[in-house]
Amino acid sequence: MDVRIGVTQAPREINLELADDADRDDLKARVEAALAGASDVLWVADKRGNDVAIPSAKIAYVEIGSPESTRKIGFGD
């Protein structure tokens, strides 16, 4: 699952690839809690086991991709 997080006052967004078995609802709940001010930092673990911390006050947007990470190459559907 791909996740893109926009950070205020930063020219680039944070792109993470999460494990295919990652829980979308859990991630959404943690993002909502961070945006509501319940936590100061949003921690996300990527597919390789790296932990990424994003300050909650700097989150501009979060885009959560589809659960299956199929990328189509070439022509066709």
N, CA, C, O and CB atoms as a CASP TS submission, in Angstrom:
PFRMAT TS
TARGET T0000
AUTHOR 0000-0000-0000
METHOD Language model
MODEL 1
PARENT N/A
ATOM      1  N   MET     1       0.854  -1.160   0.000  1.00  0.00           N
ATOM      2  CA  MET     1       0.000   0.000   0.000  1.00  0.00           C
ATOM      3  C   MET     1       0.907   1.231   0.000  1.00  0.00           C
ATOM      4  O   MET     1       1.854   1.320   0.781  1.00  0.00           O
ATOM      5  CB  MET     1      -0.975  -0.007   1.225  1.00  0.00           C
ATOM      6  N   ASP     2       0.606   2.161  -0.873  1.00  0.00           N
ATOM      7  CA  ASP     2       1.375   3.391  -0.975  1.00  0.00           C
ATOM      8  C   ASP     2       0.712   4.497  -0.162  1.00  0.00           C
ATOM      9  O   ASP     2      -0.511   4.634  -0.158  1.00  0.00           O
ATOM     10  CB  ASP     2       1.523   3.818  -2.443  1.00  0.00           C
ATOM     11  N   VAL     3       1.532   5.279   0.520  1.00  0.00           N
ATOM     12  CA  VAL     3       1.042   6.402   1.316  1.00  0.00           C
ATOM     13  C   VAL     3       1.883   7.621   0.950  1.00  0.00           C
ATOM     14  O   VAL     3       3.111   7.550   0.907  1.00  0.00           O
ATOM     15  CB  VAL     3       1.115   6.096   2.865  1.00  0.00           C
ATOM     16  N   ARG     4       1.205   8.741   0.686  1.00  0.00           N
ATOM     17  CA  ARG     4       1.893  10.005   0.436  1.00  0.00           C
ATOM     18  C   ARG     4       1.442  11.001   1.489  1.00  0.00           C
ATOM     19  O   ARG     4       0.248  11.171   1.736  1.00  0.00           O
ATOM     20  CB  ARG     4       1.606  10.541  -1.008  1.00  0.00           C
ATOM     21  N   ILE     5       2.413  11.654   2.104  1.00  0.00           N
ATOM     22  CA  ILE     5       2.124  12.618   3.165  1.00  0.00           C
ATOM     23  C   ILE     5       2.743  13.953   2.771  1.00  0.00           C
ATOM     24  O   ILE     5       3.954  14.066   2.580  1.00  0.00           O
ATOM     25  CB  ILE     5       2.671  12.128   4.553  1.00  0.00           C
ATOM     26  N   GLY     6       1.889  14.952   2.656  1.00  0.00           N
ATOM     27  CA  GLY     6       2.366  16.298   2.371  1.00  0.00           C
ATOM     28  C   GLY     6       2.709  17.000   3.671  1.00  0.00           C
ATOM     29  O   GLY     6       1.972  16.905   4.653  1.00  0.00           O
ATOM     30  N   VAL     7       3.828  17.705   3.673  1.00  0.00           N
ATOM     31  CA  VAL     7       4.302  18.397   4.858  1.00  0.00           C
ATOM     32  C   VAL     7       4.357  19.891   4.536  1.00  0.00           C
ATOM     33  O   VAL     7       4.883  20.288   3.496  1.00  0.00           O
ATOM     34  CB  VAL     7       5.704  17.855   5.315  1.00  0.00           C
ATOM     35  N   THR     8       3.812  20.714   5.430  1.00  0.00           N
ATOM     36  CA  THR     8       3.828  22.151   5.197  1.00  0.00           C
ATOM     37  C   THR     8       5.249  22.679   5.202  1.00  0.00           C
ATOM     38  O   THR     8       6.106  22.183   5.934  1.00  0.00           O
ATOM     39  CB  THR     8       2.993  22.874   6.247  1.00  0.00           C
ATOM     40  N   GLN     9       5.487  23.662   4.401  1.00  0.00           N
ATOM     41  CA  GLN     9       6.781  24.326   4.262  1.00  0.00           C
ATOM     42  C   GLN     9       7.891  23.366   3.835  1.00  0.00           C
ATOM     43  O   GLN     9       9.055  23.552   4.188  1.00  0.00           O
ATOM     44  CB  GLN     9       7.159  24.990   5.566  1.00  0.00           C
ATOM     45  N   ALA    10       7.517  22.342   3.072  1.00  0.00           N
ATOM     46  CA  ALA    10       8.491  21.407   2.512  1.00  0.00           C
ATOM     47  C   ALA    10       8.177  21.251   1.026  1.00  0.00           C
ATOM     48  O   ALA    10       7.014  21.073   0.665  1.00  0.00           O
ATOM     49  CB  ALA    10       8.455  20.015   3.256  1.00  0.00           C
ATOM     50  N   PRO    11       9.169  21.312   0.171  1.00  0.00           N
ATOM     51  CA  PRO    11       8.910  21.262  -1.268  1.00  0.00           C
ATOM     52  C   PRO    11       8.473  19.890  -1.778  1.00  0.00           C
ATOM     53  O   PRO    11       7.859  19.791  -2.840  1.00  0.00           O
ATOM     54  CB  PRO    11      10.136  21.686  -2.003  1.00  0.00           C
ATOM     55  N   ARG    12       8.782  18.843  -1.036  1.00  0.00           N
ATOM     56  CA  ARG    12       8.446  17.494  -1.489  1.00  0.00           C
ATOM     57  C   ARG    12       7.578  16.791  -0.469  1.00  0.00           C
ATOM     58  O   ARG    12       7.573  17.134   0.713  1.00  0.00           O
ATOM     59  CB  ARG    12       9.712  16.679  -1.754  1.00  0.00           C
ATOM     60  N   GLU    13       6.845  15.802  -0.947  1.00  0.00           N
ATOM     61  CA  GLU    13       6.015  14.999  -0.052  1.00  0.00           C
ATOM     62  C   GLU    13       6.776  13.750   0.369  1.00  0.00           C
ATOM     63  O   GLU    13       7.766  13.376  -0.260  1.00  0.00           O
ATOM     64  CB  GLU    13       4.677  14.618  -0.732  1.00  0.00           C
ATOM     65  N   ILE    14       6.316  13.116   1.420  1.00  0.00           N
ATOM     66  CA  ILE    14       6.912  11.879   1.912  1.00  0.00           C
ATOM     67  C   ILE    14       6.162  10.726   1.267  1.00  0.00           C
ATOM     68  O   ILE    14       4.945  10.615   1.414  1.00  0.00           O
ATOM     69  CB  ILE    14       6.859  11.791   3.481  1.00  0.00           C
ATOM     70  N   ASN    15       6.883   9.860   0.549  1.00  0.00           N
ATOM     71  CA  ASN    15       6.293   8.692  -0.097  1.00  0.00           C
ATOM     72  C   ASN    15       6.742   7.451   0.655  1.00  0.00           C
ATOM     73  O   ASN    15       7.938   7.205   0.813  1.00  0.00           O
ATOM     74  CB  ASN    15       6.695   8.609  -1.604  1.00  0.00           C
ATOM     75  N   LEU    16       5.774   6.671   1.116  1.00  0.00           N
ATOM     76  CA  LEU    16       6.072   5.444   1.841  1.00  0.00           C
ATOM     77  C   LEU    16       5.362   4.275   1.189  1.00  0.00           C
ATOM     78  O   LEU    16       4.250   4.412   0.679  1.00  0.00           O
ATOM     79  CB  LEU    16       5.665   5.566   3.316  1.00  0.00           C
ATOM     80  N   GLU    17       6.005   3.141   1.210  1.00  0.00           N
ATOM     81  CA  GLU    17       5.372   1.919   0.743  1.00  0.00           C
ATOM     82  C   GLU    17       5.219   1.007   1.960  1.00  0.00           C
ATOM     83  O   GLU    17       6.202   0.530   2.530  1.00  0.00           O
ATOM     84  CB  GLU    17       6.209   1.227  -0.408  1.00  0.00           C
ATOM     85  N   LEU    18       3.968   0.779   2.341  1.00  0.00           N
ATOM     86  CA  LEU    18       3.696  -0.058   3.506  1.00  0.00           C
ATOM     87  C   LEU    18       3.508  -1.494   3.079  1.00  0.00           C
ATOM     88  O   LEU    18       3.268  -1.776   1.905  1.00  0.00           O
ATOM     89  CB  LEU    18       2.460   0.437   4.262  1.00  0.00           C
ATOM     90  N   ALA    19       3.618  -2.397   4.025  1.00  0.00           N
ATOM     91  CA  ALA    19       3.401  -3.813   3.748  1.00  0.00           C
ATOM     92  C   ALA    19       1.981  -4.023   3.244  1.00  0.00           C
ATOM     93  O   ALA    19       1.063  -3.294   3.618  1.00  0.00           O
ATOM     94  CB  ALA    19       3.664  -4.670   5.008  1.00  0.00           C
ATOM     95  N   ASP    20       1.811  -5.025   2.395  1.00  0.00           N
ATOM     96  CA  ASP    20       0.491  -5.293   1.810  1.00  0.00           C
ATOM     97  C   ASP    20      -0.546  -5.669   2.858  1.00  0.00           C
ATOM     98  O   ASP    20      -1.744  -5.485   2.640  1.00  0.00           O
ATOM     99  CB  ASP    20       0.594  -6.402   0.784  1.00  0.00           C
ATOM    100  N   ASP    21      -0.094  -6.195   3.994  1.00  0.00           N
ATOM    101  CA  ASP    21      -1.036  -6.593   5.037  1.00  0.00           C
ATOM    102  C   ASP    21      -1.271  -5.484   6.071  1.00  0.00           C
ATOM    103  O   ASP    21      -1.864  -5.731   7.120  1.00  0.00           O
ATOM    104  CB  ASP    21      -0.530  -7.843   5.734  1.00  0.00           C
ATOM    105  N   ALA    22      -0.807  -4.267   5.776  1.00  0.00           N
ATOM    106  CA  ALA    22      -0.998  -3.132   6.693  1.00  0.00           C
ATOM    107  C   ALA    22      -2.489  -2.813   6.811  1.00  0.00           C
ATOM    108  O   ALA    22      -3.233  -2.909   5.834  1.00  0.00           O
ATOM    109  CB  ALA    22      -0.207  -1.876   6.199  1.00  0.00           C
ATOM    110  N   ASP    23      -2.908  -2.440   7.994  1.00  0.00           N
ATOM    111  CA  ASP    23      -4.314  -2.155   8.276  1.00  0.00           C
ATOM    112  C   ASP    23      -4.629  -0.699   7.927  1.00  0.00           C
ATOM    113  O   ASP    23      -4.151   0.225   8.585  1.00  0.00           O
ATOM    114  CB  ASP    23      -4.645  -2.443   9.765  1.00  0.00           C
ATOM    115  N   ARG    24      -5.438  -0.510   6.887  1.00  0.00           N
ATOM    116  CA  ARG    24      -5.810   0.838   6.443  1.00  0.00           C
ATOM    117  C   ARG    24      -6.575   1.584   7.523  1.00  0.00           C
ATOM    118  O   ARG    24      -6.330   2.768   7.755  1.00  0.00           O
ATOM    119  CB  ARG    24      -6.650   0.768   5.168  1.00  0.00           C
ATOM    120  N   ASP    25      -7.500   0.897   8.187  1.00  0.00           N
ATOM    121  CA  ASP    25      -8.320   1.548   9.204  1.00  0.00           C
ATOM    122  C   ASP    25      -7.478   2.010  10.392  1.00  0.00           C
ATOM    123  O   ASP    25      -7.732   3.072  10.960  1.00  0.00           O
ATOM    124  CB  ASP    25      -9.419   0.601   9.680  1.00  0.00           C
ATOM    125  N   ASP    26      -6.479   1.215  10.766  1.00  0.00           N
ATOM    126  CA  ASP    26      -5.583   1.606  11.856  1.00  0.00           C
ATOM    127  C   ASP    26      -4.776   2.845  11.460  1.00  0.00           C
ATOM    128  O   ASP    26      -4.612   3.763  12.264  1.00  0.00           O
ATOM    129  CB  ASP    26      -4.632   0.438  12.225  1.00  0.00           C
ATOM    130  N   LEU    27      -4.278   2.872  10.231  1.00  0.00           N
ATOM    131  CA  LEU    27      -3.515   4.027   9.763  1.00  0.00           C
ATOM    132  C   LEU    27      -4.403   5.267   9.724  1.00  0.00           C
ATOM    133  O   LEU    27      -3.979   6.347  10.138  1.00  0.00           O
ATOM    134  CB  LEU    27      -2.915   3.753   8.369  1.00  0.00           C
ATOM    135  N   LYS    28      -5.619   5.120   9.235  1.00  0.00           N
ATOM    136  CA  LYS    28      -6.547   6.260   9.201  1.00  0.00           C
ATOM    137  C   LYS    28      -6.822   6.777  10.610  1.00  0.00           C
ATOM    138  O   LYS    28      -6.857   7.988  10.831  1.00  0.00           O
ATOM    139  CB  LYS    28      -7.872   5.861   8.518  1.00  0.00           C
ATOM    140  N   ALA    29      -7.015   5.871  11.557  1.00  0.00           N
ATOM    141  CA  ALA    29      -7.281   6.274  12.937  1.00  0.00           C
ATOM    142  C   ALA    29      -6.091   7.017  13.535  1.00  0.00           C
ATOM    143  O   ALA    29      -6.271   8.004  14.249  1.00  0.00           O
ATOM    144  CB  ALA    29      -7.619   5.051  13.794  1.00  0.00           C
ATOM    145  N   ARG    30      -4.869   6.548  13.247  1.00  0.00           N
ATOM    146  CA  ARG    30      -3.682   7.222  13.769  1.00  0.00           C
ATOM    147  C   ARG    30      -3.488   8.594  13.134  1.00  0.00           C
ATOM    148  O   ARG    30      -3.054   9.532  13.803  1.00  0.00           O
ATOM    149  CB  ARG    30      -2.445   6.365  13.536  1.00  0.00           C
ATOM    150  N   VAL    31      -3.807   8.717  11.844  1.00  0.00           N
ATOM    151  CA  VAL    31      -3.712  10.015  11.170  1.00  0.00           C
ATOM    152  C   VAL    31      -4.742  10.980  11.753  1.00  0.00           C
ATOM    153  O   VAL    31      -4.427  12.135  12.038  1.00  0.00           O
ATOM    154  CB  VAL    31      -3.920   9.858   9.639  1.00  0.00           C
ATOM    155  N   GLU    32      -5.974  10.500  11.927  1.00  0.00           N
ATOM    156  CA  GLU    32      -7.021  11.348  12.503  1.00  0.00           C
ATOM    157  C   GLU    32      -6.670  11.796  13.914  1.00  0.00           C
ATOM    158  O   GLU    32      -6.922  12.943  14.281  1.00  0.00           O
ATOM    159  CB  GLU    32      -8.352  10.609  12.513  1.00  0.00           C
ATOM    160  N   ALA    33      -6.090  10.897  14.710  1.00  0.00           N
ATOM    161  CA  ALA    33      -5.686  11.254  16.072  1.00  0.00           C
ATOM    162  C   ALA    33      -4.579  12.312  16.042  1.00  0.00           C
ATOM    163  O   ALA    33      -4.578  13.238  16.852  1.00  0.00           O
ATOM    164  CB  ALA    33      -5.208  10.000  16.844  1.00  0.00           C
ATOM    165  N   ALA    34      -3.639  12.168  15.103  1.00  0.00           N
ATOM    166  CA  ALA    34      -2.556  13.146  14.994  1.00  0.00           C
ATOM    167  C   ALA    34      -3.095  14.507  14.575  1.00  0.00           C
ATOM    168  O   ALA    34      -2.675  15.535  15.107  1.00  0.00           O
ATOM    169  CB  ALA    34      -1.497  12.668  13.992  1.00  0.00           C
ATOM    170  N   LEU    35      -4.020  14.517  13.629  1.00  0.00           N
ATOM    171  CA  LEU    35      -4.581  15.787  13.167  1.00  0.00           C
ATOM    172  C   LEU    35      -5.483  16.430  14.214  1.00  0.00           C
ATOM    173  O   LEU    35      -5.626  17.653  14.238  1.00  0.00           O
ATOM    174  CB  LEU    35      -5.361  15.576  11.882  1.00  0.00           C
ATOM    175  N   ALA    36      -6.087  15.629  15.074  1.00  0.00           N
ATOM    176  CA  ALA    36      -6.950  16.156  16.126  1.00  0.00           C
ATOM    177  C   ALA    36      -6.149  16.673  17.322  1.00  0.00           C
ATOM    178  O   ALA    36      -6.701  17.314  18.216  1.00  0.00           O
ATOM    179  CB  ALA    36      -7.925  15.083  16.585  1.00  0.00           C
ATOM    180  N   GLY    37      -4.856  16.393  17.332  1.00  0.00           N
ATOM    181  CA  GLY    37      -4.013  16.873  18.419  1.00  0.00           C
ATOM    182  C   GLY    37      -3.834  15.879  19.544  1.00  0.00           C
ATOM    183  O   GLY    37      -3.274  16.223  20.585  1.00  0.00           O
ATOM    184  N   ALA    38      -4.302  14.641  19.357  1.00  0.00           N
ATOM    185  CA  ALA    38      -4.153  13.628  20.397  1.00  0.00           C
ATOM    186  C   ALA    38      -2.699  13.167  20.543  1.00  0.00           C
ATOM    187  O   ALA    38      -2.286  12.724  21.615  1.00  0.00           O
ATOM    188  CB  ALA    38      -5.047  12.433  20.090  1.00  0.00           C
ATOM    189  N   SER    39      -1.939  13.274  19.466  1.00  0.00           N
ATOM    190  CA  SER    39      -0.515  12.935  19.542  1.00  0.00           C
ATOM    191  C   SER    39       0.279  14.001  18.795  1.00  0.00           C
ATOM    192  O   SER    39      -0.217  14.598  17.839  1.00  0.00           O
ATOM    193  CB  SER    39      -0.237  11.511  18.949  1.00  0.00           C
ATOM    194  N   ASP    40       1.502  14.234  19.231  1.00  0.00           N
ATOM    195  CA  ASP    40       2.342  15.263  18.623  1.00  0.00           C
ATOM    196  C   ASP    40       3.074  14.768  17.383  1.00  0.00           C
ATOM    197  O   ASP    40       3.485  15.561  16.536  1.00  0.00           O
ATOM    198  CB  ASP    40       3.342  15.769  19.630  1.00  0.00           C
ATOM    199  N   VAL    41       3.235  13.450  17.283  1.00  0.00           N
ATOM    200  CA  VAL    41       3.996  12.864  16.187  1.00  0.00           C
ATOM    201  C   VAL    41       3.232  11.683  15.606  1.00  0.00           C
ATOM    202  O   VAL    41       2.683  10.862  16.341  1.00  0.00           O
ATOM    203  CB  VAL    41       5.397  12.424  16.664  1.00  0.00           C
ATOM    204  N   LEU    42       3.203  11.606  14.276  1.00  0.00           N
ATOM    205  CA  LEU    42       2.637  10.443  13.589  1.00  0.00           C
ATOM    206  C   LEU    42       3.793   9.537  13.195  1.00  0.00           C
ATOM    207  O   LEU    42       4.665   9.927  12.418  1.00  0.00           O
ATOM    208  CB  LEU    42       1.786  10.866  12.330  1.00  0.00           C
ATOM    209  N   TRP    43       3.792   8.323  13.736  1.00  0.00           N
ATOM    210  CA  TRP    43       4.818   7.334  13.399  1.00  0.00           C
ATOM    211  C   TRP    43       4.240   6.348  12.404  1.00  0.00           C
ATOM    212  O   TRP    43       3.145   5.821  12.602  1.00  0.00           O
ATOM    213  CB  TRP    43       5.333   6.597  14.667  1.00  0.00           C
ATOM    214  N   VAL    44       4.989   6.096  11.319  1.00  0.00           N
ATOM    215  CA  VAL    44       4.577   5.137  10.303  1.00  0.00           C
ATOM    216  C   VAL    44       5.768   4.243  10.000  1.00  0.00           C
ATOM    217  O   VAL    44       6.875   4.734   9.779  1.00  0.00           O
ATOM    218  CB  VAL    44       4.057   5.852   9.009  1.00  0.00           C
ATOM    219  N   ALA    45       5.544   2.929   9.989  1.00  0.00           N
ATOM    220  CA  ALA    45       6.600   1.970   9.647  1.00  0.00           C
ATOM    221  C   ALA    45       6.409   1.526   8.212  1.00  0.00           C
ATOM    222  O   ALA    45       5.324   1.084   7.834  1.00  0.00           O
ATOM    223  CB  ALA    45       6.591   0.745  10.608  1.00  0.00           C
ATOM    224  N   ASP    46       7.463   1.642   7.407  1.00  0.00           N
ATOM    225  CA  ASP    46       7.340   1.250   6.007  1.00  0.00           C
ATOM    226  C   ASP    46       7.589  -0.241   5.834  1.00  0.00           C
ATOM    227  O   ASP    46       7.815  -0.971   6.799  1.00  0.00           O
ATOM    228  CB  ASP    46       8.311   2.049   5.142  1.00  0.00           C
ATOM    229  N   LYS    47       7.543  -0.663   4.602  1.00  0.00           N
ATOM    230  CA  LYS    47       7.648  -2.080   4.238  1.00  0.00           C
ATOM    231  C   LYS    47       9.001  -2.683   4.615  1.00  0.00           C
ATOM    232  O   LYS    47       9.089  -3.883   4.877  1.00  0.00           O
ATOM    233  CB  LYS    47       7.414  -2.249   2.746  1.00  0.00           C
ATOM    234  N   ARG    48      10.048  -1.873   4.645  1.00  0.00           N
ATOM    235  CA  ARG    48      11.387  -2.357   4.969  1.00  0.00           C
ATOM    236  C   ARG    48      11.689  -2.312   6.454  1.00  0.00           C
ATOM    237  O   ARG    48      12.782  -2.689   6.876  1.00  0.00           O
ATOM    238  CB  ARG    48      12.411  -1.554   4.229  1.00  0.00           C
ATOM    239  N   GLY    49      10.730  -1.854   7.255  1.00  0.00           N
ATOM    240  CA  GLY    49      10.934  -1.804   8.692  1.00  0.00           C
ATOM    241  C   GLY    49      11.453  -0.483   9.210  1.00  0.00           C
ATOM    242  O   GLY    49      11.738  -0.357  10.401  1.00  0.00           O
ATOM    243  N   ASN    50      11.583   0.502   8.344  1.00  0.00           N
ATOM    244  CA  ASN    50      12.032   1.831   8.783  1.00  0.00           C
ATOM    245  C   ASN    50      10.871   2.571   9.423  1.00  0.00           C
ATOM    246  O   ASN    50       9.752   2.537   8.909  1.00  0.00           O
ATOM    247  CB  ASN    50      12.608   2.651   7.594  1.00  0.00           C
ATOM    248  N   ASP    51      11.125   3.235  10.535  1.00  0.00           N
ATOM    249  CA  ASP    51      10.113   4.053  11.199  1.00  0.00           C
ATOM    250  C   ASP    51      10.305   5.503  10.777  1.00  0.00           C
ATOM    251  O   ASP    51      11.414   6.035  10.808  1.00  0.00           O
ATOM    252  CB  ASP    51      10.197   3.907  12.751  1.00  0.00           C
ATOM    253  N   VAL    52       9.195   6.135  10.380  1.00  0.00           N
ATOM    254  CA  VAL    52       9.226   7.522   9.934  1.00  0.00           C
ATOM    255  C   VAL    52       8.338   8.331  10.863  1.00  0.00           C
ATOM    256  O   VAL    52       7.199   7.947  11.129  1.00  0.00           O
ATOM    257  CB  VAL    52       8.761   7.659   8.445  1.00  0.00           C
ATOM    258  N   ALA    53       8.856   9.456  11.362  1.00  0.00           N
ATOM    259  CA  ALA    53       8.103  10.334  12.257  1.00  0.00           C
ATOM    260  C   ALA    53       7.775  11.630  11.532  1.00  0.00           C
ATOM    261  O   ALA    53       8.647  12.254  10.928  1.00  0.00           O
ATOM    262  CB  ALA    53       8.898  10.621  13.558  1.00  0.00           C
ATOM    263  N   ILE    54       6.509  12.026  11.600  1.00  0.00           N
ATOM    264  CA  ILE    54       6.065  13.284  11.006  1.00  0.00           C
ATOM    265  C   ILE    54       5.401  14.095  12.105  1.00  0.00           C
ATOM    266  O   ILE    54       4.469  13.609  12.745  1.00  0.00           O
ATOM    267  CB  ILE    54       5.086  13.046   9.797  1.00  0.00           C
ATOM    268  N   PRO    55       5.862  15.331  12.341  1.00  0.00           N
ATOM    269  CA  PRO    55       5.206  16.166  13.351  1.00  0.00           C
ATOM    270  C   PRO    55       3.755  16.436  12.949  1.00  0.00           C
ATOM    271  O   PRO    55       3.491  16.851  11.821  1.00  0.00           O
ATOM    272  CB  PRO    55       5.973  17.501  13.539  1.00  0.00           C
ATOM    273  N   SER    56       2.831  16.208  13.850  1.00  0.00           N
ATOM    274  CA  SER    56       1.405  16.345  13.552  1.00  0.00           C
ATOM    275  C   SER    56       1.049  17.748  13.079  1.00  0.00           C
ATOM    276  O   SER    56       0.189  17.905  12.212  1.00  0.00           O
ATOM    277  CB  SER    56       0.582  15.996  14.776  1.00  0.00           C
ATOM    278  N   ALA    57       1.688  18.755  13.628  1.00  0.00           N
ATOM    279  CA  ALA    57       1.382  20.142  13.264  1.00  0.00           C
ATOM    280  C   ALA    57       1.815  20.475  11.838  1.00  0.00           C
ATOM    281  O   ALA    57       1.346  21.463  11.274  1.00  0.00           O
ATOM    282  CB  ALA    57       2.055  21.096  14.237  1.00  0.00           C
ATOM    283  N   LYS    58       2.690  19.680  11.248  1.00  0.00           N
ATOM    284  CA  LYS    58       3.210  19.954   9.905  1.00  0.00           C
ATOM    285  C   LYS    58       2.527  19.145   8.809  1.00  0.00           C
ATOM    286  O   LYS    58       2.860  19.314   7.636  1.00  0.00           O
ATOM    287  CB  LYS    58       4.684  19.680   9.870  1.00  0.00           C
ATOM    288  N   ILE    59       1.584  18.274   9.150  1.00  0.00           N
ATOM    289  CA  ILE    59       0.914  17.452   8.150  1.00  0.00           C
ATOM    290  C   ILE    59      -0.063  18.310   7.354  1.00  0.00           C
ATOM    291  O   ILE    59      -0.962  18.929   7.923  1.00  0.00           O
ATOM    292  CB  ILE    59       0.179  16.263   8.815  1.00  0.00           C
ATOM    293  N   ALA    60       0.118  18.345   6.036  1.00  0.00           N
ATOM    294  CA  ALA    60      -0.769  19.100   5.163  1.00  0.00           C
ATOM    295  C   ALA    60      -1.874  18.189   4.620  1.00  0.00           C
ATOM    296  O   ALA    60      -3.044  18.572   4.601  1.00  0.00           O
ATOM    297  CB  ALA    60       0.026  19.741   4.005  1.00  0.00           C
ATOM    298  N   TYR    61      -1.502  16.991   4.181  1.00  0.00           N
ATOM    299  CA  TYR    61      -2.479  16.022   3.675  1.00  0.00           C
ATOM    300  C   TYR    61      -1.878  14.624   3.730  1.00  0.00           C
ATOM    301  O   TYR    61      -0.661  14.452   3.797  1.00  0.00           O
ATOM    302  CB  TYR    61      -2.914  16.373   2.222  1.00  0.00           C
ATOM    303  N   VAL    62      -2.762  13.631   3.701  1.00  0.00           N
ATOM    304  CA  VAL    62      -2.344  12.233   3.663  1.00  0.00           C
ATOM    305  C   VAL    62      -3.162  11.537   2.590  1.00  0.00           C
ATOM    306  O   VAL    62      -4.391  11.612   2.590  1.00  0.00           O
ATOM    307  CB  VAL    62      -2.523  11.535   5.057  1.00  0.00           C
ATOM    308  N   GLU    63      -2.481  10.863   1.679  1.00  0.00           N
ATOM    309  CA  GLU    63      -3.141  10.112   0.624  1.00  0.00           C
ATOM    310  C   GLU    63      -2.777   8.650   0.784  1.00  0.00           C
ATOM    311  O   GLU    63      -1.605   8.280   0.726  1.00  0.00           O
ATOM    312  CB  GLU    63      -2.744  10.639  -0.783  1.00  0.00           C
ATOM    313  N   ILE    64      -3.793   7.819   0.987  1.00  0.00           N
ATOM    314  CA  ILE    64      -3.580   6.386   1.174  1.00  0.00           C
ATOM    315  C   ILE    64      -4.011   5.679  -0.103  1.00  0.00           C
ATOM    316  O   ILE    64      -5.161   5.793  -0.526  1.00  0.00           O
ATOM    317  CB  ILE    64      -4.369   5.843   2.419  1.00  0.00           C
ATOM    318  N   GLY    65      -3.085   4.950  -0.713  1.00  0.00           N
ATOM    319  CA  GLY    65      -3.354   4.248  -1.962  1.00  0.00           C
ATOM    320  C   GLY    65      -4.123   2.958  -1.741  1.00  0.00           C
ATOM    321  O   GLY    65      -4.544   2.645  -0.628  1.00  0.00           O
ATOM    322  N   SER    66      -4.293   2.229  -2.809  1.00  0.00           N
ATOM    323  CA  SER    66      -5.056   0.985  -2.745  1.00  0.00           C
ATOM    324  C   SER    66      -4.294  -0.082  -1.968  1.00  0.00           C
ATOM    325  O   SER    66      -3.064  -0.060  -1.924  1.00  0.00           O
ATOM    326  CB  SER    66      -5.377   0.482  -4.156  1.00  0.00           C
ATOM    327  N   PRO    67      -5.022  -1.019  -1.354  1.00  0.00           N
ATOM    328  CA  PRO    67      -4.356  -2.069  -0.567  1.00  0.00           C
ATOM    329  C   PRO    67      -3.421  -2.932  -1.399  1.00  0.00           C
ATOM    330  O   PRO    67      -2.349  -3.309  -0.926  1.00  0.00           O
ATOM    331  CB  PRO    67      -5.388  -2.949   0.092  1.00  0.00           C
ATOM    332  N   GLU    68      -3.805  -3.250  -2.619  1.00  0.00           N
ATOM    333  CA  GLU    68      -2.918  -4.049  -3.452  1.00  0.00           C
ATOM    334  C   GLU    68      -2.008  -3.104  -4.216  1.00  0.00           C
ATOM    335  O   GLU    68      -2.468  -2.140  -4.827  1.00  0.00           O
ATOM    336  CB  GLU    68      -3.722  -4.966  -4.423  1.00  0.00           C
ATOM    337  N   SER    69      -0.744  -3.382  -4.178  1.00  0.00           N
ATOM    338  CA  SER    69       0.225  -2.480  -4.794  1.00  0.00           C
ATOM    339  C   SER    69       0.540  -2.942  -6.207  1.00  0.00           C
ATOM    340  O   SER    69       1.686  -3.269  -6.517  1.00  0.00           O
ATOM    341  CB  SER    69       1.513  -2.403  -3.954  1.00  0.00           C
ATOM    342  N   THR    70      -0.459  -2.968  -7.051  1.00  0.00           N
ATOM    343  CA  THR    70      -0.248  -3.366  -8.442  1.00  0.00           C
ATOM    344  C   THR    70      -0.002  -2.113  -9.266  1.00  0.00           C
ATOM    345  O   THR    70      -0.826  -1.200  -9.299  1.00  0.00           O
ATOM    346  CB  THR    70      -1.468  -4.171  -8.996  1.00  0.00           C
ATOM    347  N   ARG    71       1.114  -2.087  -9.912  1.00  0.00           N
ATOM    348  CA  ARG    71       1.441  -0.983 -10.796  1.00  0.00           C
ATOM    349  C   ARG    71       1.407  -1.510 -12.211  1.00  0.00           C
ATOM    350  O   ARG    71       2.088  -2.480 -12.544  1.00  0.00           O
ATOM    351  CB  ARG    71       2.827  -0.359 -10.454  1.00  0.00           C
ATOM    352  N   LYS    72       0.616  -0.867 -13.035  1.00  0.00           N
ATOM    353  CA  LYS    72       0.468  -1.307 -14.408  1.00  0.00           C
ATOM    354  C   LYS    72       1.515  -0.623 -15.270  1.00  0.00           C
ATOM    355  O   LYS    72       1.766   0.575 -15.145  1.00  0.00           O
ATOM    356  CB  LYS    72      -0.950  -1.015 -14.931  1.00  0.00           C
ATOM    357  N   ILE    73       2.100  -1.391 -16.121  1.00  0.00           N
ATOM    358  CA  ILE    73       3.109  -0.873 -17.029  1.00  0.00           C
ATOM    359  C   ILE    73       2.637  -1.146 -18.447  1.00  0.00           C
ATOM    360  O   ILE    73       2.171  -2.245 -18.748  1.00  0.00           O
ATOM    361  CB  ILE    73       4.510  -1.515 -16.759  1.00  0.00           C
ATOM    362  N   GLY    74       2.753  -0.168 -19.305  1.00  0.00           N
ATOM    363  CA  GLY    74       2.371  -0.358 -20.691  1.00  0.00           C
ATOM    364  C   GLY    74       0.919   0.006 -20.934  1.00  0.00           C
ATOM    365  O   GLY    74       0.329   0.806 -20.209  1.00  0.00           O
ATOM    366  N   PHE    75       0.363  -0.592 -21.959  1.00  0.00           N
ATOM    367  CA  PHE    75      -1.000  -0.308 -22.365  1.00  0.00           C
ATOM    368  C   PHE    75      -1.957  -1.301 -21.748  1.00  0.00           C
ATOM    369  O   PHE    75      -1.551  -2.387 -21.334  1.00  0.00           O
ATOM    370  CB  PHE    75      -1.124  -0.326 -23.876  1.00  0.00           C
ATOM    371  N   GLY    76      -3.207  -0.941 -21.685  1.00  0.00           N
ATOM    372  CA  GLY    76      -4.232  -1.870 -21.184  1.00  0.00           C
ATOM    373  C   GLY    76      -4.684  -1.532 -19.792  1.00  0.00           C
ATOM    374  O   GLY    76      -4.153  -0.630 -19.144  1.00  0.00           O
ATOM    375  N   ASP    77      -5.664  -2.263 -19.347  1.00  0.00           N
ATOM    376  CA  ASP    77      -6.270  -2.028 -18.026  1.00  0.00           C
ATOM    377  C   ASP    77      -5.849  -3.052 -17.035  1.00  0.00           C
ATOM    378  O   ASP    77      -6.267  -3.001 -15.879  1.00  0.00           O
ATOM    379  CB  ASP    77      -7.767  -2.015 -18.116  1.00  0.00           C
TER
END
